[in-house]
Amino acid sequence: LLANPGDSEFNRLAVNVKLVADVEHAMDVSKRDFLPVPKVDSSVVVIRPKAEIPSVDLNEWCAFTRTCFSKKNKTLGATFKQKKKLAELMKISNLMDTGLSEADFIVPHLSDVNDEYKDANEEDDVGVSANMNSPRFCLEKMMVLFKEKVITILRSSGFEDKRPSKLSVEELLCLLSLFNQHKIYFHNKKDASYAELASSFDP
């Protein structure tokens, strides 16, 4: 809770708390003051909710920090180049932007795409042309363009080589705002999985 950007203990919990509260160390408590004796010492902290918190969708913020801090010491560029993560974000972003159903944005596995390439090579020119315009190939093309869009945002804003464990709340808010401005989202509002967590931040 007391960790700051750059500290080895700085994590998603610390950054989420810093968004909505100020934390102050009050006193240390020895493990010998407890029965049974735990393995570690403890501390008492004072958490004071901020009078004003940034204007940000807390569900979106929670999903964003979960993505960034999944591997907190990896660069953001490396995190956002993962195919599984890109597919997830592309699906959520398209759902948010168009209102289509999830089924319309299922990204095929690479093996499925390779199978279609093999099938296409065995067909005549007309068959190949038709196959290359299939929904699967269109989605693969969309994913390539989506990846380029994500990396361009990170690179142009100077975040590509930065690590989340060294970023302040303000810097993370800036990055989230940039993603949202370019219609890249982290939370599907139809999914209530983050609702309980986000509600815990309410004053």
Contact map, one row per residue, 1 for C-alpha under 8 A:
11100000000011001000001000000000000000000000000000000000000000000000000000000000000000000000000000000000000000000000000000000000000000000000000000000000000000000000000000000000000000000000000000000000000
11110000000001000000001110000000000000000000000000000000000000000000000000000000000000000000000000000000000000000000000000000000000000000000000000000000000000000000000000000000000000000000000000000000000
11111011111001000000000000000000000000000000000000000000000000000000000000000000000000000000000000000000000000000000000000000000000000000000000000000000000000000000000000000000000000000000000000000000000
01111110110001000000000000000000000000000000000000000000000000000000000000000000000000000000000000000000000000000000000000000000000000000000000000000000000000000000000100000000000000000000000000000000000
00111110010000000000000000000000000000000000000000000000000000000000000000000000000000000000000000000000000000000000000000000000000000000000000000000000000000000000111100000000000000000000000000000000000
00011111010000000000000000000000000000000000000000000000000000000000000000000000000000000000000000000000000000000000000000000000000000000000000000000000000000000000111000000000000000000000000000000000000
00111111110000000000000000000000000000000000000000000000000000000000000000000000000000000000000000000000000000000000000000000000000000000000000000000000000000000000110000000000000000000000000000000000000
00100111110000000000000000000000000000000000000000000000000000000000000000000000000000000000000000000000000000000000000000000000000000000000000000000000000000000000100000000000000000000000000000000000000
00110011111000000000000000000000000000000000000000000000000000000000000000000000000000000000000000000000000000000000000000000000000000000000000000000000000000000000000000000000000000000000000000000000000
00111111111101100000000000000000000000000000000000000000000000000000000000000000000000000000000000000000000000000000000000000000000000000000000000000000000000000000100000000000000000000000000000000000000
00100000111111100000000000000000000000000000000000000000000000000000100100000000000000000000000000000000000000000000000000000000000000000000000000000000000000000000100000000000000000000000000000000000000
00000000011111110000000000000000000000000000000000000000000000001100100000000000000000000000000000000000000000000000000000000000000000000000000000000000000000000000000000000000000000000000000000000000000
10000000001111111000000000000000000000000000000000000000000000000000000000000000000000000000000000000000000000000000000000000000000000000000000000000000000000000000000000000000000000000000000000000000000
11110000011111111100000000000000000000000000000000000000000000000000000000000000000000000000000000000000000000000000000000000000000000000000000000000000000000000000000000000000000000000000000000000000000
00000000011111111110000000000000000000000000000000000000000000000000000000000000000000000000000000000000000000000000000000000000000000000000000000000000000000000000000110000000000000000000000000000000000
00000000000111111111000000000000000000000000000000000000000001001000000000000000000000000000000000000000000000000000000000000000000000000000000000000000000000000000000000000000000000000000000000000000000
10000000000011111111110000000000000000000000000000000000000000000000000000000000000000000000000000000000000000000000000000000000000000000000000000000000000000000000000000000000000000000000000000000000000
00000000000001111111111000000000000000000000000000000000000000000000000000000000000000000000000000000000000000000000000000000000000000000000000000000000000000000000000010000000000000000000000000000000000
00000000000000111111100000000000000000000000000000001100000000000000000000000000000000000000000000000000000000000000000000000000000000000000000000000000000000000000000010000000000000000000000000000000000
00000000000000011111110000000000000000000000000011011000000000000000000000000000000000000000000000000000000000000000000000000000000000000000000000000000000000000000000000000000000000000000000000000000100
00000000000000001111111000000000000000000000001111000000000000000000000000000000000000000000000000000000000000000000000000000000000000000000000000000000000000000000000000000000000000000000000000000000000
00000000000000001101111100000000000000000000001111000000000000000000000000000000000000000000000000000000000000000000000000000000000000000000000000000000000000000000000000000000000000000000000000000000000
11000000000000000100111110000000000000000000111100000000000000000000000000000000000000000000000000000000000000000000000000000000000000000000000000000000000000000000000000000000000000000000000000000000000
01000000000000000000011111000000000000000000111000000000000000000000000000000000000000000000000000000000000000000000000000000000000000000000000000000000000000000000000000000000000000000000000000000000000
01000000000000000000001111100000000000000011110000000000000000000000000000000000000000000000000000000000000000000000000000000000000000000000000000000000000000000000000000000000000000000000000000000000000
00000000000000000000000111110000000000000011110000000000000000000000000000000000000000000000000000000000000000000000000000000000000000000000000000000000000000000000000000000000000000000000000000000000000
00000000000000000000000011111000000000000011100000000000000000000000000000000000000000000000000000000000000000000000000000000000000000000000000000000000000000000000000000000000000000000000000000000000000
00000000000000000000000001111100000000001111000000000000000000000000000000000000000000000000000000000000000000000000000000000000000000000000000000000000000000000000000000000000000000000000000000000000000
00000000000000000000000000111110100000001111000000000000000000000000000000000000000000000000000000000000000000000000000000000000000000000000000000000000000000000000000000000000000000000000000000000000000
00000000000000000000000000011111110000001100000000000000000000000000000000000000000000000000000000000000000000000000000000000000000000000000000000000000000000000000000000000000000000000000000000000000000
00000000000000000000000000001111110011111100000000000000000000000000000000000000000000000000000000000000000000000000000000000000000000000000000000000000000000000000000000000000000000000000000000000000000
00000000000000000000000000000111111011000000000000000000000000000000000000000000000000000000000000000000000000000000000000000000000000000000000000000000000000000000000000000000000000000000000000000000000
00000000000000000000000000001111111010000000000000000000000000000000000000000000000000000000000000000000000000000000000000000000000000000000000000000000000000000000000000000000000000000000000000000000000
00000000000000000000000000000111111111000000000000000000000000000000000000000000000000000000000000000000000000000000000000000000000000000000000000000000000000000000000000000000000000000000000000000000000
00000000000000000000000000000001111111000000000000000000000000000000000000000000000000000000000000000000000000000000000000000000000000000000000000000000000000000000000000000000000000000000000000000000000
00000000000000000000000000000000011111000000000000000000000000000000000000000000000000000000000000000000000000000000000000000000000000000000000000000000000000000000000000000000000000000000000000000000000
00000000000000000000000000000011111111100000000000000000000000000000000000000000000000000000000000000000000000000000000000000000000000000000000000000000000000000000000000000000000000000000000000000000000
00000000000000000000000000000011011111111000000000000000000000000000000000000000000000000000000000000000000000000000000000000000000000000000000000000000000000000000000000000000000000000000000000000000000
00000000000000000000000000000010000011111000000000000000000000000000000000000000000000000000000000000000000000000000000000000000000000000000000000000000000000000000000000000000000000000000000000000000000
00000000000000000000000000000010000001111100000000000000000000000000000000000000000000000000000000000000000000000000000000000000000000000000000000000000000000000000000000000000000000000000000000000000000
00000000000000000000000000011110000001111110000000000000000000000000000000000000000000000000000000000000000000000000000000000000000000000000000000000000000000000000000000000000000000000000000000000000000
00000000000000000000000000011110000000011111000000000000000000000000000000000000000000000000000000000000000000000000000000000000000000000000000000000000000000000000000000000000000000000000000000000000000
00000000000000000000000011111000000000001111100000000000000000000000000000000000000000000000000000000000000000000000000000000000000000000000000000000000000000000000000000000000000000000000000000000000000
00000000000000000000000011111000000000000111110000000000000000000000000000000000000000000000000000000000000000000000000000000000000000000000000000000000000000000000000000000000000000000000000000000000000
00000000000000000000001111100000000000000011111000000000000000000000000000000000000000000000000000000000000000000000000000000000000000000000000000000000000000000000000000000000000000000000000000000000000
00000000000000000000001111000000000000000001111100000000000000000000000000000000000000000000000000000000000000000000000000000000000000000000000000000000000000000000000000000000000000000000000000000000000
00000000000000000000111100000000000000000000111110000000000000000000000000000000000000000000000000000000000000000000000000000000000000000000000000000000000000000000000000000000000000000000000000000000000
00000000000000000000111000000000000000000000011111000000000000000000000000000000000000000000000000000000000000000000000000000000000000000000000000000000000000000000000000000000000000000000000000000000000
00000000000000000001110000000000000000000000001111100000000000000000000000000000000000000000000000000000000000000000000000000000000000000000000000000000000000000000000000000000000000000000000000000000001
00000000000000000001110000000000000000000000000111111000000000000000000000000000000000000000000000000000000000000000000000000000000000000000000000000000000000000000000000000000000000000000000000000000000
00000000000000000000000000000000000000000000000011111000000000000000000000000000000000000000000000000000000000000000000000000000000000000000000000000000000000000000000000000000000000000000000000000000000
00000000000000000001000000000000000000000000000001111100000000000000000000000000000000000000000000000000000000000000000000000000000000000000000000000000000000000000000000000000000000000000000000000000000
00000000000000000011000000000000000000000000000001111110000000000000000000000000000000000000000000000000000000000000000000000000000000000000000000000000000000000000000000000000000000000000000000000000000
00000000000000000010000000000000000000000000000000011111000000000000000000000000000000000000000000000000000000000000000000000000000000000000000000000000000000000000000000000000000000000000000000000000000
00000000000000000000000000000000000000000000000000001111100000000000000000000000000000000000000000000000000000000000000000000000000000000000000000000000000000000000000000000000000000000000000000000000000
00000000000000000000000000000000000000000000000000000111110110000000000000000000000000000000000000000000000000000000000000000000000000000000000000000000000000000000000000000000000000000000000000000000000
00000000000000000000000000000000000000000000000000000011111110000000000000000000000000000000000000000000000000000000000000000000000000000000000000000000000000000000000000000000000000000000000000000000000
00000000000000000000000000000000000000000000000000000001111111000000000000000000000000000000000000000000000000000000000000000000000000000000000000000000000000000000000000000000000000000000000000000100100
00000000000000000000000000000000000000000000000000000000111111100000000000000000000000000000000000000000000000000000000000000000000000000000000000000000000000000000000000000000000000000010000001101100000
00000000000000000000000000000000000000000000000000000001111111110000000000000000000000000000000000000000000000000000000000000000000000000000000000000000000000000000000000000000000000001110000000000000000
00000000000000000000000000000000000000000000000000000001111111111000000000000000000000000000000000000000000000000000000000000000000000000000000000000000000000000000000000000001000000000000000000000000000
00000000000000010000000000000000000000000000000000000000011111111100000000000000000000000000000000000000000000000000000000000000000000000000000000000000000000000000000000000000000000000000000001001100000
00000000000000000000000000000000000000000000000000000000001111111110000000000000000000000000000000000000000000000000000000000000000000000000000000000000000000000000000000000000000000000110000001000000000
00000000000000000000000000000000000000000000000000000000000111111111000000000000000000000000000000000000000000000000000000000000000000000000000000000000000000000000000000000001000000000110000000000000000
00000000000100010000000000000000000000000000000000000000000011111111100000000000000000000000000000000000000000000000000000000000000000000000000000000000000000000000000000000000000000000000000000000000000
00000000000100000000000000000000000000000000000000000000000001111111110000000000000000000000000000000000000000000000000000000000000000000000000000000000000000000000000000000000000000000000000000000000000
00000000000000000000000000000000000000000000000000000000000000111111110000000010000000000000000000000000000000000000000000000000000000000000000000000000000000000000000000000000000000000000000000000000000
00000000000000000000000000000000000000000000000000000000000000011111111100010010000000000000000000000000000000000000000000000000000000000000000000000000000000000001000000000000000000000000000000000000000
00000000001100000000000000000000000000000000000000000000000000001111111110000000000000000000000000000000000000000000000000000000000000000000000000000000000000000001100000000000000000000000000000000000000
00000000000000000000000000000000000000000000000000000000000000000111111100000000000000000000000000000000000000000000000000000000000000000000000000000000000000000000000000000000000000000000000000000000000
00000000000000000000000000000000000000000000000000000000000000000001111111000010000000000000000000000000000000000000000000000000000000000000000000000000000000000000000000000000000000000000000000000000000
00000000001000000000000000000000000000000000000000000000000000000001111111100000000000000000000000000000000000000000000000000000000000000000000000000000000000000011100000000000000000000000000000000000000
00000000000000000000000000000000000000000000000000000000000000000000101111100000000000000000000000000000000000000000000000000000000000000000000000000000000000000011100000000000000000000000000000000000000
00000000000000000000000000000000000000000000000000000000000000000000001111110110000000000000000000000000000000000000000000000000000000000000000000000000000000000011000000000000000000000000000000000000000
00000000000000000000000000000000000000000000000000000000000000000000000111111110000000000000000000000000000000000000000000000000000000000000000000000000000000011111000000000000000000000000000000000000000
00000000000000000000000000000000000000000000000000000000000000000001000001111111000000000000000000000000000000000000000000000000000000000000000000000000010000111111000000000000000000000000000000000000000
00000000000000000000000000000000000000000000000000000000000000000000000000111111100000000000000000000000000000000000000000000000000000000000000000000010010000111100000000000000000000000000000000000000000
00000000000000000000000000000000000000000000000000000000000000000000000001111111110000000000000000000000000000000000000000000000000000000000000000000000000000010000000000000000000000000000000000000000000
00000000000000000000000000000000000000000000000000000000000000000011001001111111110010000000000000000000000000000000000000000000000000000000000000000000000000000000000000000000000000000000000000000000000
00000000000000000000000000000000000000000000000000000000000000000000000000011111110011000000000000000000000000000000000000000000000000000000000000000110000000000000000000000000000000000000000000000000000
00000000000000000000000000000000000000000000000000000000000000000000000000001111111011000000000000000000000000000000000000000000000000000000000000100010000000000000000000000000000000000000000000000000000
00000000000000000000000000000000000000000000000000000000000000000000000000000111111111000000000000000000000000000000000000000000000000000000000000000000000000000000000000000000000000000000000000000000000
00000000000000000000000000000000000000000000000000000000000000000000000000000000111111100000000000000000000000000000000000000000000000000000000000000000000000000000000000000000000000000000000000000000000
00000000000000000000000000000000000000000000000000000000000000000000000000000000011111110000000000000000000000000000000000000000000000000000000000000000000000000000000000000000000000000000000000000000000
00000000000000000000000000000000000000000000000000000000000000000000000000000011111111111000000000000000000000000000000000000000000000000000000000000000000000000000000000000000000000000000000000000000000
00000000000000000000000000000000000000000000000000000000000000000000000000000001111111111100000000000000000000000000000000000000000000000000001001100000000000000000000000000000000000000000000000000000000
00000000000000000000000000000000000000000000000000000000000000000000000000000000001111111110000000000000001000000000000000000000000000000000001000000000000000000000000000000000000000000000000000000000000
00000000000000000000000000000000000000000000000000000000000000000000000000000000000111111111000000000000000000000000000000000000000000000000000000000000000000000000000000000000000000000000000000000000000
00000000000000000000000000000000000000000000000000000000000000000000000000000000000011111111100000000000000000000000000000000000000000000000000000000000000000000000000000000000000000011100000000000000000
00000000000000000000000000000000000000000000000000000000000000000000000000000000000001111111110000000000100000000000000000000000000000000000001001000000000000000000000000000000000000010000000000000000000
00000000000000000000000000000000000000000000000000000000000000000000000000000000000000111111111000000100110000000000000000000000000000000000000000000000000000000000000000000000000000000000000000000000000
00000000000000000000000000000000000000000000000000000000000000000000000000000000000000011111111100000000000000000000000000000000000000000000000000000000000000000000000000000000000000001111000000000000000
00000000000000000000000000000000000000000000000000000000000000000000000000000000000000001111111110000000000000000000000000000000000000000000000000000000000000000000000000000000000000111101000000000000000
00000000000000000000000000000000000000000000000000000000000000000000000000000000000000000111111111110000100000000000000000000000000000000000000000000000000000000000000000000000000000000000000000000000000
00000000000000000000000000000000000000000000000000000000000000000000000000000000000000000011111111111100000000000000000000000000000000000000000000000000000000000000000000000000000000000001000000000000000
00000000000000000000000000000000000000000000000000000000000000000000000000000000000000000001111111100000000000000000000000000000000000000000000000000000000000000000000000000000000000001001100000000000000
00000000000000000000000000000000000000000000000000000000000000000000000000000000000000000000111111100000000000000000000000000000000000000000000000000000000000000000000000000000000000100000000000000000000
00000000000000000000000000000000000000000000000000000000000000000000000000000000000000000000011111110000000000000000000000000000000000000000000000000000000000000000000000000000000000000000000000000000000
00000000000000000000000000000000000000000000000000000000000000000000000000000000000000000000011111111000000000000000000000000000000000000000000000000000000000000000000000000000000000000000000000000000000
00000000000000000000000000000000000000000000000000000000000000000000000000000000000000000000011001111101000000000000000000000000000000000000000000000000000000000000000000000000000000000000000000000000000
00000000000000000000000000000000000000000000000000000000000000000000000000000000000000000000001000111111100000000000000000000000000000000000000000000000000000000000000000000000000000000000000000000000000
00000000000000000000000000000000000000000000000000000000000000000000000000000000000000000010001000011111110000000000000000000000000000000000000000000000000000000000000000000000000000000000000000000000000
00000000000000000000000000000000000000000000000000000000000000000000000000000000000000000000000000001111110000000000000000000000000000000000000000000000000000000000000000000000000000000000000000000000000
00000000000000000000000000000000000000000000000000000000000000000000000000000000000000000000000000011111110000000000000000000000000000000000000000000000000000000000000000000000000000000000000000000000000
00000000000000000000000000000000000000000000000000000000000000000000000000000000000000000110010000001111111000000000000000000000000000000010000000000000000000000000000000000000000000000000000000000000000
00000000000000000000000000000000000000000000000000000000000000000000000000000000000000000010000000000111111100000000000000000000000000000000000000000000000000000000000000000000000000000000000000000000000
00000000000000000000000000000000000000000000000000000000000000000000000000000000000000100000000000000000111110000000000000000000000000010011000000000000000000000000000000000000000000000000000000000000000
00000000000000000000000000000000000000000000000000000000000000000000000000000000000000000000000000000000011111011000000000000000000000010011000000000000000000000000000000000000000000000000000000000000000
00000000000000000000000000000000000000000000000000000000000000000000000000000000000000000000000000000000001111111000000000000000000000000000000000000000000000000000000000000000000000000000000000000000000
00000000000000000000000000000000000000000000000000000000000000000000000000000000000000000000000000000000000111111100000000000000000000000000000000000000000000000000000000000000000000000000000000000000000
00000000000000000000000000000000000000000000000000000000000000000000000000000000000000000000000000000000000011111110000000000000000000000000000000000000000000000000000000000000000000000000000000000000000
00000000000000000000000000000000000000000000000000000000000000000000000000000000000000000000000000000000000111111111000000000000000000000000000000000000000000000000000000000000000000000000000000000000000
00000000000000000000000000000000000000000000000000000000000000000000000000000000000000000000000000000000000111111111100000000000000000011000000000000000000000000000000000000000000000000000000000000000000
00000000000000000000000000000000000000000000000000000000000000000000000000000000000000000000000000000000000001111111110000000000000000000000000000000000000000000000000000000000000000000000000000000000000
00000000000000000000000000000000000000000000000000000000000000000000000000000000000000000000000000000000000000111111111000000000000000000000000000000000000000000000000000000000000000000000000000000000000
00000000000000000000000000000000000000000000000000000000000000000000000000000000000000000000000000000000000000011111111100000000001000000000000000000000000000000000000000000000000000000000000000000000000
00000000000000000000000000000000000000000000000000000000000000000000000000000000000000000000000000000000000000001111111110000000000000000000000000000000000000000000000000000000000000000000000000000000000
00000000000000000000000000000000000000000000000000000000000000000000000000000000000000000000000000000000000000000111111111000000000000000000000000000000000000000000000000000000000000000000000000000000000
00000000000000000000000000000000000000000000000000000000000000000000000000000000000000000000000000000000000000000011111111100000000000000000000000000000000000000000000000000000000000000000000000000000000
00000000000000000000000000000000000000000000000000000000000000000000000000000000000000000000000000000000000000000001111111110011001100000000000000000000000000000000000000000000000000000000000000000000000
00000000000000000000000000000000000000000000000000000000000000000000000000000000000000000000000000000000000000000000111111110001000000000000000000000000000000000000000000000000000000000000000000000000000
00000000000000000000000000000000000000000000000000000000000000000000000000000000000000000000000000000000000000000000011111110000000000000000000000000000000000000000000000000000000000000000000000000000000
00000000000000000000000000000000000000000000000000000000000000000000000000000000000000000000000000000000000000000000001111111111000000000000000000000000000000000000000000000000000000000000000000000000000
00000000000000000000000000000000000000000000000000000000000000000000000000000000000000000000000000000000000000000000000111111111000000000000000000000000000000000000000000000000000000000000000000000000000
00000000000000000000000000000000000000000000000000000000000000000000000000000000000000000000000000000000000000000000000000111111100000000000000000000000000000000000000000000000000000000000000000000000000
00000000000000000000000000000000000000000000000000000000000000000000000000000000000000000000000000000000000000000000000000111111110000000000000000000000000000000000000000000000000000000000000000000000000
00000000000000000000000000000000000000000000000000000000000000000000000000000000000000000000000000000000000000000000000100111111111000000000000000000000000000000000000000000000000000000000000000000000000
00000000000000000000000000000000000000000000000000000000000000000000000000000000000000000000000000000000000000000000000110111111111100000000000000000000000000000000000000000000000000000000000000000000000
00000000000000000000000000000000000000000000000000000000000000000000000000000000000000000000000000000000000000000000000000001111111110000000000000000000000000000000000000000000000000000000000000000000000
00000000000000000000000000000000000000000000000000000000000000000000000000000000000000000000000000000000000000000000000000000111111111000000000000000000000000000000000000000000000000000000000000000000000
00000000000000000000000000000000000000000000000000000000000000000000000000000000000000000000000000000000000000000001000100000011111111001000000000000000000000000000000000000000000000000000000000000000000
00000000000000000000000000000000000000000000000000000000000000000000000000000000000000000000000000000000000000000000000100000001111111001100000000000000000000000000000000000000000000000000000000000000000
00000000000000000000000000000000000000000000000000000000000000000000000000000000000000000000000000000000000000000000000000000000111111101100000000000000000000000000000000000000000000000000000000000000000
00000000000000000000000000000000000000000000000000000000000000000000000000000000000000000000000000000000000000000000000000000000011111111100000000000000000000000000000000000000000000000000000000000000000
00000000000000000000000000000000000000000000000000000000000000000000000000000000000000000000000000000000000000000000000000000000000011111110000000000000000000000000000000000000000000000000000000000000000
00000000000000000000000000000000000000000000000000000000000000000000000000000000000000000000000000000000001100001000000000000000000001111111000000000000000000000000000000000000000000000000000000000000000
00000000000000000000000000000000000000000000000000000000000000000000000000000000000000000000000000000000000000001000000000000000001111111111100000000000000000000000000000000000000000000000000000000000000
00000000000000000000000000000000000000000000000000000000000000000000000000000000000000000000000000000000000000000000000000000000000111111111110000000000000000000000000000000000000000000000000000000000000
00000000000000000000000000000000000000000000000000000000000000000000000000000000000000000000000000000000101100000000000000000000000000111111111000000000000000000000000000000000000000000000000000000000000
00000000000000000000000000000000000000000000000000000000000000000000000000000000000000000000000000000000001100000000000000000000000000011111111100000000000000000000000000000000000000000000000000000000000
00000000000000000000000000000000000000000000000000000000000000000000000000000000000000000000000000000000000000000000000000000000000000001111111110000000000000000000000000000000000000000000000000000000000
00000000000000000000000000000000000000000000000000000000000000000000000000000000000000000000000000000000000000000000000000000000000000000111111111000000000000000000000000000000000000000000000000000000000
00000000000000000000000000000000000000000000000000000000000000000000000000000000000001100100000000000000000000000000000000000000000000000011111111100000000000000000000000000000000000000000000000000000000
00000000000000000000000000000000000000000000000000000000000000000000000000000000000000000000000000000000000000000000000000000000000000000001111111110000000000000000000000000000000000000000000000000000000
00000000000000000000000000000000000000000000000000000000000000000000000000000000000000000000000000000000000000000000000000000000000000000000111111111000000000000000000000000000000000000000000000000000000
00000000000000000000000000000000000000000000000000000000000000000000000000000000000001000100000000000000000000000000000000000000000000000000011111111100000000000000000000000000000000000000000000000000000
00000000000000000000000000000000000000000000000000000000000000000000000000000000100001000000000000000000000000000000000000000000000000000000001111111110000000000000000000000000000000000000000000000000000
00000000000000000000000000000000000000000000000000000000000000000000000000000000000000000000000000000000000000000000000000000000000000000000000111111111000000000000000000000000000000000000000000000000000
00000000000000000000000000000000000000000000000000000000000000000000000000000000000000000000000000000000000000000000000000000000000000000000000011111111100000000000000000000000000000000000000000000000000
00000000000000000000000000000000000000000000000000000000000000000000000000000001000000000000000000000000000000000000000000000000000000000000000001111111110000000000000000000000001000000000000000000000000
00000000000000000000000000000000000000000000000000000000000000000000000000001001100000000000000000000000000000000000000000000000000000000000000000111111111000010000000000000000000000000000000000000000000
00000000000000000000000000000000000000000000000000000000000000000000000000000000000000000000000000000000000000000000000000000000000000000000000000011111111100000000000000000000000000000000000000000000000
00000000000000000000000000000000000000000000000000000000000000000000000000000000000000000000000000000000000000000000000000000000000000000000000000001111111110000000000000000000011000000000000000000000000
00000000000000000000000000000000000000000000000000000000000000000000000000011000000000000000000000000000000000000000000000000000000000000000000000000111111111110000000000000000000000000000000000000000000
00000000000000000000000000000000000000000000000000000000000000000000000000000000000000000000000000000000000000000000000000000000000000000000000000000011111111110000000000000000000000000000000000000000000
00000000000000000000000000000000000000000000000000000000000000000000000000000000000000000000000000000000000000000000000000000000000000000000000000000001111111100000000000000000000000000000000000000000000
00000000000000000000000000000000000000000000000000000000000000000000000000000000000000000000000000000000000000000000000000000000000000000000000000000000111111110000000000000010000000000000000000000000000
00000000000000000000000000000000000000000000000000000000000000000000000000000000000000000000000000000000000000000000000000000000000000000000000000000000011111111100000000000000000000000000000000000000000
00000000000000000000000000000000000000000000000000000000000000000000000000011000000000000000000000000000000000000000000000000000000000000000000000000000011111111100000000000010000000000000000000000000000
00000000000000000000000000000000000000000000000000000000000000000000000000111100000000000000000000000000000000000000000000000000000000000000000000000010011011111100000000000000000000000000000000000000000
00000000000000000000000000000000000000000000000000000000000000000000000000111000000000000000000000000000000000000000000000000000000000000000000000000000000001111110000000000000000000000000000000000000000
00000000000000000000000000000000000000000000000000000000000000000000000000111000000000000000000000000000000000000000000000000000000000000000000000000000000001111111011000000000000000000000000000000000000
00000000000000000000000000000000000000000000000000000000000000000000000111110000000000000000000000000000000000000000000000000000000000000000000000000000000000001111111000000000000000000000000000000000000
00000000000000000000000000000000000000000000000000000000000000000001100111110000000000000000000000000000000000000000000000000000000000000000000000000000000000000111111000000000000000000000000000000000000
00001111011000000000000000000000000000000000000000000000000000000000100110000000000000000000000000000000000000000000000000000000000000000000000000000000000000000011111000000000000000000000000000000000000
00001110000000000000000000000000000000000000000000000000000000000000000000000000000000000000000000000000000000000000000000000000000000000000000000000000000000000111111100000000000000000000000000000000000
00001100000000000000000000000000000000000000000000000000000000000000000000000000000000000000000000000000000000000000000000000000000000000000000000000000000000000111111110110000000000000000000000000000000
00011000000000100000000000000000000000000000000000000000000000000000000000000000000000000000000000000000000000000000000000000000000000000000000000000000000000000000011111110000000000000000000000000000000
00000000000000100110000000000000000000000000000000000000000000000000000000000000000000000000000000000000000000000000000000000000000000000000000000000000000000000000001111111000000000000000000000000000000
00000000000000000000000000000000000000000000000000000000000000000000000000000000000000000000000000000000000000000000000000000000000000000000000000000000000000000000000111111100000000000000000000000000000
00000000000000000000000000000000000000000000000000000000000000000000000000000000000000000000000000000000000000000000000000000000000000000000000000000000000000000000001111111110000000000000000000000000000
00000000000000000000000000000000000000000000000000000000000000000000000000000000000000000000000000000000000000000000000000000000000000000000000000000000000000000000001111111111000000000000000000000000000
00000000000000000000000000000000000000000000000000000000000000000000000000000000000000000000000000000000000000000000000000000000000000000000000000000000000000000000000011111111100000000000000000000000000
00000000000000000000000000000000000000000000000000000000000000000000000000000000000000000000000000000000000000000000000000000000000000000000000000000000000000000000000001111111110000000000000000000000000
00000000000000000000000000000000000000000000000000000000000000000000000000000000000000000000000000000000000000000000000000000000000000000000000000000000000010100000000000111111111000000000000000000000000
00000000000000000000000000000000000000000000000000000000000010010000000000000000000000000000000000000000000000000000000000000000000000000000000000000000000000000000000000011111111100000000000000000000000
00000000000000000000000000000000000000000000000000000000000000000000000000000000000000000000000000000000000000000000000000000000000000000000000000000000000000000000000000001111111110000000000000000000000
00000000000000000000000000000000000000000000000000000000000000000000000000000000000000000000000000000000000000000000000000000000000000000000000000000000100000000000000000000111111111000000000000000000000
00000000000000000000000000000000000000000000000000000000000000000000000000000000000000000000000000000000000000000000000000000000000000000000000000000100100000000000000000000011111111111000000000000000000
00000000000000000000000000000000000000000000000000000000000000000000000000000000000000000000000000000000000000000000000000000000000000000000000000000000000000000000000000000001111111111000000000000000000
00000000000000000000000000000000000000000000000000000000000000000000000000000000000000000000000000000000000000000000000000000000000000000000000000000000000000000000000000000000111111110000000000000000000
00000000000000000000000000000000000000000000000000000000000000000000000000000000000000000000000000000000000000000000000000000000000000000000000000000000000000000000000000000000011111110000000000000000000
00000000000000000000000000000000000000000000000000000000000000000000000000000000000000000000100010000000000000000000000000000000000000000000000000000000000000000000000000000000001111111000000000000000000
00000000000000000000000000000000000000000000000000000000000000000000000000000000000000001100100000000000000000000000000000000000000000000000000000000000000000000000000000000000001111111100000000000000000
00000000000000000000000000000000000000000000000000000000000100000000000000000000000000001001100100000000000000000000000000000000000000000000000000000000000000000000000000000000001100111111000000000000000
00000000000000000000000000000000000000000000000000000000000100110000000000000000000000001001100000000000000000000000000000000000000000000000000000000000000000000000000000000000000000011111000000000000000
00000000000000000000000000000000000000000000000000000000001100110000000000000000000000000001000000000000000000000000000000000000000000000000000000000000000000000000000000000000000000001111101000000000000
00000000000000000000000000000000000000000000000000000000000000000000000000000000000000000001101100000000000000000000000000000000000000000000000000000000000000000000000000000000000000001111111000000000000
00000000000000000000000000000000000000000000000000000000000000000000000000000000000000000000000100000000000000000000000000000000000000000000000000000000000000000000000000000000000000000011111100000000000
00000000000000000000000000000000000000000000000000000000000000000000000000000000000000000000000000000000000000000000000000000000000000000000000000000000000000000000000000000000000000000001111100000000000
00000000000000000000000000000000000000000000000000000000000000000000000000000000000000000000000000000000000000000000000000000000000000000000000000000000000000000000000000000000000000000011111111000000000
00000000000000000000000000000000000000000000000000000000000000000000000000000000000000000000000000000000000000000000000000000000000000000000000000000000000000000000000000000000000000000000111111110000000
00000000000000000000000000000000000000000000000000000000000000000000000000000000000000000000000000000000000000000000000000000000000000000000000000000000000000000000000000000000000000000000001111110000000
00000000000000000000000000000000000000000000000000000000001001100000000000000000000000000000000000000000000000000000000000000000000000000000000000000000000000000000000000000000000000000000001111111100000
00000000000000000000000000000000000000000000000000000000001000000000000000000000000000000000000000000000000000000000000000000000000000000000000000000000000000000000000000000000000000000000000111111110000
00000000000000000000000000000000000000000000000000000000000000000000000000000000000000000000000000000000000000000000000000000000000000000000000000000000000000000000000000000000000000000000000111111111000
00000000000000000000000000000000000000000000000000000000001001000000000000000000000000000000000000000000000000000000000000000000000000000000000000000000000000000000000000000000000000000000000001111111100
00000000000000000000000000000000000000000000000000000000011001000000000000000000000000000000000000000000000000000000000000000000000000000000000000000000000000000000000000000000000000000000000001111111110
00000000000000000000000000000000000000000000000000000000000000000000000000000000000000000000000000000000000000000000000000000000000000000000000000000000000000000000000000000000000000000000000000111111110
00000000000000000000000000000000000000000000000000000000000000000000000000000000000000000000000000000000000000000000000000000000000000000000000000000000000000000000000000000000000000000000000000011111110
00000000000000000001000000000000000000000000000000000000010000000000000000000000000000000000000000000000000000000000000000000000000000000000000000000000000000000000000000000000000000000000000000001111111
00000000000000000000000000000000000000000000000000000000000000000000000000000000000000000000000000000000000000000000000000000000000000000000000000000000000000000000000000000000000000000000000000000111111
00000000000000000000000000000000000000000000000010000000000000000000000000000000000000000000000000000000000000000000000000000000000000000000000000000000000000000000000000000000000000000000000000000000111
